[in-house]
Amino acid sequence: MTPPAAPGGAAHALAQQLGLPEQQVAQRLAAEGGLSKTARAFRDSQGDRAAGVWLDVMDGEVHANVLDDEGERAARAAGIIPQRAAYTTAELREVHERLNAAAEKKLTPGDSSWSLDNRTDRVVLDVPAGTDAEAMLRTAGITDADRAKVSVTTHQGTAYARTGLVGGDGLRDENNTGTCSAGIMIKQAGVTYLVTAGHCWPEQSNPAIRRDDSSQDSARNTRIGHIADRQFPASDYALIAMDNPRGWTPGGSAVKTSSGYNVYNDYIRSADNQIVDGGTICASGVASGWRCGTFVDGISTYTTTIGNETYTSTRQVKVAGMQSDYGDSGGAALYGTSAVGTVTGGSTPGSAPRPYTYIQPLSTVARDLGAISTVDWHQ
């Protein structure tokens, strides 16, 4: 898949974030599709010896892990910069799945996460400071032989923001007990839904959802619809069945920015296959504004503690270098002009050396509902 050119608001935000001229950033983003195609082709050519590829979009480079001289020669022939690695992607995924199994049994601490990191050729396990990570790994069945496949990092305090307002427009339920934001608009079986974060809304309830700023649709209604479905914690999304999808401006395929509105015209079916490590993902939110980061992987897992209960979310898209804050749940995340999904959490300011954000992929919604399409509210 070749991602369309990034929206102007995203290119502007990324230029400010990197301290580079906006025109230069826009040109590099426009060339990202070609880099991604090269990276995916090499990864696929390696078969069961694939050990990870990634992009450096701003430098116009593709990198790949290789296991031996043969892999190194193949990478250079493809115009790719090789890096020697010890483990294949399949070997690291097996370790990742063991950690997932431990989380299902409540054997992992809250506010911990794990993901694949191609650049270091490791599974990165991030835990709260003071956690006995070695004991946790043993409990998860990580043997001494596999311990070298895991890199452990720590953070201070609470790592994941799970509540708040994001996206262009804020949402609030009728009881004023939850606040979140507009995410991605979809249509399924003739019904138009707004996808947002599931953890924002009361369990076993189908509240009416309204704009939080008293904005009205063309018929002067503040009510957008009601929660028709809520999935949490394994997945983290909610579907708002729209009362009058054609009555709102801007359209449902728009993401609000300081410079106007950006649109998406499709969605990512498989982040693992369609987005290469280092690919640029941007999101828009009330708390943090437009911000961008780089794709790490599409099978990340993280846990969070709400009250006295620990919850685990799996198969999340992890984006590095993108700050999240309280208020950044439910907002739309884009890859070029394709929707990736909605923000569910991430590192809070000061909790991690490098910020990161987690995205609930829209592909999970499609898996659960059947065929979906992204739509414009003006249809």
Buried (B, 14 or more C-beta within 10 A) or exposed (E): BEBBBBBBBBBBBBBBBBEEEBEEBBEBBBEBBEBBBBBBEBBEEBEEBBBBBBBBBBEEBBBBBBBEEEBBEBBEEBEBEBBEBEBBBEBBBBBBEBBBEBBEEEEBBBBBBBBBBBBEBBBBBBBBEEBEBEEBBEEBEBEEEBEEBBBBEBBEEBBBBBBBBBBBBBBBBEEEEBBBBBBBBBBBEEBBBBBBBBBBBEEEBBBBBBBBEEBEBEEEBBBBBBBEBBBBBEBBBBBBBBBBBBBBEBBBBBBBBEBEBBBBEBBBBEBBEBBBBBBBBBBBBBBBBBBBBBBBBBBBBBBBBEEEEBBBBBBBBBBBBBBBBBBBBBBBBBBBBBBBBBBBBBBBEEBBEEBBBBBBBBBBBBEBBEEBEBBBBBE
